[in-house]
């Protein structure tokens, strides 16, 4: 098997983060990739992760435990619309869908250039996709299992998240 070129310094920093935080993971030295999972509070329950280390950065892929039926064109269309609408306005990272297989993932790229990523940066790059799946997971479920349109599913997620943010900030202002 051919070994892929990647930064051992970046890989070491990620490995240190995962070890210090008590994660259970596997690391493939041949291609510089980490694999693990994370339990989330929302409807999706468990997200699979793959981190691919490159020469000048790394990419975090968080993969949904459910996907779209690739043979259901209406569901695929609704999910594609959902992904486009959910991505609009996101500051970091994006949702993706494999239009041939139906897999849904969130991708977060971290450029490192000539620096090793800080502990907090690595943590943010891992937890951001989990937060996105927590926020948009109910919409993914609605599109797949309840035949909800992509537009309606995103609006429902964003309205719910706005309501939760208002109640949190309102509680902070009251205290």
C-alpha positions as semicolon CSV with decimal commas, in nm:
position;residue;x (nm);y (nm);z (nm)
1;X;0,000;0,000;0,000
2;X;0,136;0,338;-0,102
3;X;0,196;0,582;0,183
4;X;0,033;0,925;0,145
5;X;0,238;1,234;0,223
6;X;0,113;1,436;0,522
7;X;0,244;1,654;0,805
8;X;0,351;1,438;1,097
9;X;0,354;1,752;1,316
10;X;-0,014;1,824;1,246
11;X;-0,100;1,456;1,293
12;X;0,086;1,454;1,624
13;X;-0,102;1,765;1,746
14;X;-0,437;1,605;1,659
15;X;-0,334;1,278;1,823
16;X;-0,229;1,467;2,138
17;X;-0,566;1,645;2,149
18;X;-0,759;1,320;2,110
19;X;-0,548;1,143;2,374
20;X;-0,565;1,429;2,624
21;X;-0,942;1,454;2,579
22;X;-0,987;1,077;2,628
23;X;-1,113;0,989;2,279
24;X;-1,108;0,637;2,139
25;X;-0,974;0,653;1,784
26;X;-0,778;0,474;1,518
27;X;-0,495;0,632;1,321
28;X;-0,384;0,507;0,981
29;X;-0,016;0,599;0,938
30;X;-0,023;0,510;0,568
31;X;-0,265;0,787;0,476
32;X;-0,257;1,017;0,781
33;X;-0,620;0,971;0,881
34;X;-0,797;0,945;1,214
35;X;-1,130;0,764;1,256
36;X;-1,363;0,787;1,556
37;X;-1,723;0,863;1,650
38;X;-1,900;1,112;1,870
39;X;-2,237;1,086;2,042
40;X;-2,460;1,389;1,992
41;X;-2,771;1,496;2,179
42;X;-2,996;1,537;1,874
43;X;-3,195;1,290;1,669
44;X;-2,893;1,152;1,486
45;X;-2,732;1,024;1,811
46;X;-2,390;0,926;1,672
47;X;-2,166;1,093;1,414
48;X;-1,873;0,915;1,248
49;X;-1,557;1,118;1,196
50;X;-1,260;1,101;0,965
51;X;-0,979;1,352;0,988
52;X;-0,744;1,357;0,690
53;X;-0,411;1,523;0,755
54;X;-0,247;1,693;0,456
55;X;0,091;1,865;0,419
56;X;-0,038;2,213;0,506
57;X;-0,365;2,150;0,691
58;X;-0,629;1,896;0,771
59;X;-0,991;1,822;0,684
60;X;-1,251;1,705;0,935
61;X;-1,535;1,501;0,788
62;X;-1,834;1,431;1,013
63;X;-2,065;1,174;0,855
64;X;-2,434;1,136;0,927
65;X;-2,550;0,791;1,041
66;X;-2,841;0,816;0,797
67;X;-2,840;0,902;0,431
68;X;-3,071;0,963;0,141
69;X;-3,216;0,681;-0,067
70;X;-3,021;0,736;-0,388
71;X;-3,307;0,585;-0,590
72;X;-3,567;0,830;-0,452
73;X;-3,525;1,132;-0,679
74;X;-3,770;1,349;-0,485
75;X;-3,593;1,279;-0,154
76;X;-3,255;1,341;-0,317
77;X;-3,381;1,671;-0,460
78;X;-3,527;1,778;-0,124
79;X;-3,200;1,695;0,052
80;X;-2,992;1,880;-0,208
81;X;-3,211;2,186;-0,151
82;X;-3,181;2,138;0,226
83;X;-2,800;2,123;0,202
84;X;-2,783;2,439;-0,015
85;X;-3,014;2,633;0,215
86;X;-2,840;2,512;0,533
87;X;-2,498;2,608;0,392
88;X;-2,606;2,960;0,302
89;X;-2,454;3,195;0,556
90;X;-2,240;2,938;0,739
91;X;-1,913;3,099;0,839
92;X;-1,699;2,787;0,864
93;X;-1,749;2,445;0,714
94;X;-2,027;2,314;0,495
95;X;-2,266;2,025;0,450
96;X;-2,215;1,797;0,151
97;X;-2,417;1,521;-0,009
98;X;-2,291;1,240;-0,229
99;X;-2,542;1,261;-0,514
100;X;-2,450;0,909;-0,627
101;X;-2,468;0,735;-0,289
102;X;-2,680;0,956;-0,061
103;X;-2,419;1,002;0,214
104;X;-2,444;1,331;0,407
105;X;-2,143;1,486;0,576
106;X;-2,016;1,810;0,721
107;X;-1,668;1,918;0,610
108;X;-1,441;2,154;0,804
109;X;-1,102;2,249;0,657
110;X;-0,824;2,386;0,878
111;X;-0,533;2,550;0,694
112;X;-0,213;2,530;0,896
113;X;0,047;2,659;0,649
114;X;0,374;2,653;0,846
115;X;0,217;2,629;1,194
116;X;0,096;2,346;1,412
117;X;-0,272;2,397;1,505
118;X;-0,343;2,503;1,862
119;X;-0,531;2,275;2,100
120;X;-0,839;2,502;2,087
121;X;-0,834;2,507;1,707
122;X;-0,836;2,129;1,691
123;X;-1,122;2,114;1,942
124;X;-1,325;2,370;1,748
125;X;-1,272;2,182;1,422
126;X;-1,408;1,863;1,579
127;X;-1,696;2,012;1,776
128;X;-1,823;2,252;1,507
129;X;-1,950;1,969;1,282
130;X;-2,120;1,807;1,582
131;X;-2,295;2,135;1,661
132;X;-2,404;2,168;1,298
133;X;-2,549;1,816;1,301
134;X;-2,718;1,893;1,631
135;X;-2,876;2,207;1,483
136;X;-2,965;2,067;1,139
137;X;-3,008;1,697;1,224
138;X;-3,384;1,730;1,283
139;X;-3,417;1,871;0,932
140;X;-3,217;1,587;0,781
141;X;-3,448;1,343;0,960
142;X;-3,759;1,532;0,841
143;X;-3,646;1,525;0,478
144;X;-3,559;1,155;0,486
145;X;-3,843;1,015;0,696
146;X;-4,125;1,272;0,678
147;X;-4,106;1,385;0,315
148;X;-4,054;1,749;0,421
149;X;-3,920;1,991;0,159
150;X;-3,564;2,119;0,197
151;X;-3,690;2,475;0,239
152;X;-3,940;2,386;0,513
153;X;-3,689;2,165;0,695
154;X;-3,421;2,437;0,707
155;X;-3,672;2,704;0,813
156;X;-3,790;2,480;1,096
157;X;-3,430;2,414;1,212
158;X;-3,330;2,778;1,199
159;X;-3,647;2,893;1,373
160;X;-3,589;2,637;1,649
161;X;-3,224;2,740;1,685
162;X;-3,324;3,108;1,692
163;X;-3,581;3,038;1,964
164;X;-3,325;2,845;2,170
165;X;-3,068;3,125;2,127
166;X;-3,324;3,386;2,232
167;X;-3,415;3,190;2,544
168;X;-3,048;3,145;2,639
169;X;-2,961;3,511;2,582
170;X;-3,282;3,623;2,754
171;X;-3,187;3,415;3,057
172;X;-2,842;3,574;3,058
173;X;-2,988;3,924;3,039
174;X;-3,230;3,849;3,324
175;X;-2,957;3,739;3,561
